[in-house]
Amino acid sequence: MHNPLAILRPAVLEGLLAAGHRWFVRQQYPRGMHPSLKAAFLISAYRNIGEARAHLEAIAADPQRRVYDGNDAADRERLFTAAAQPDGYAIYVSLLAKRKWSPDPATGAAIKQYVRAHTNWKPDRKEDLHVSLFIQFGELFLNLKTKQEEIKIPFSDIEKT
């Protein structure tokens, strides 16, 4: 599975807190797993509790989901413990590891195959397909856009192609 997200580090957590992010949602993150780990988690930061609650509702089936309040001393300590990357765990943050994401050759080919198989788009050779990645409630999505049309799809749909 493709994993473009960054590892949570103390400096990143400090930056999020300083930028006004108070609420942090934890969820399981299968994209971050590998055989030597006990678990991988994703932390998403929010400035308001309403967005954090919406995220929690969207992942209701995740038994490991939790919301942390960055203003609560115990929760803040738990967040910094997570950011220290405890042995056996990988903790990611819902930020891209690279400033600008672009698909690798295999992903690019899968995107082209997806467009051919699942759309009726017939872009001419000069027309570019613009591809961008975004994260919503801990899930990766692609935004595919031509001059006239645009679709948003789960990244996992590309991986199935």
C-alpha angles and dihedrals in degrees: 000000000000113000116188096164127111128245112251110249129181092250091053091049091049089051092050092049092047090050091058101263105146104161123064125188119204123201139161113275113201092179088067097051127110131167097267093057131089090204145342123216137189122216118202120192126217135182095210133043093229092066091045091052091049088053091049091051091049091056097040092136093060108099090197096055116125140159122224126200109219090205092059111089095217093047091046090053090050090051093051090047088054091047089055087065102234116222113277094020136088116203118194131188124220092252127103116257090223124045093235121030122209127171119261115236094268093049090046090054091048090051091052090048090049092051091049093047102039108030137050091224115140103181114182117243093261093053115093125219106224113212125190133171126224138171125229121178090341096307124114118235135182125220109209115192138177126176092276107023142045135185135179117213137173111261088230089067089062091050090055091056 
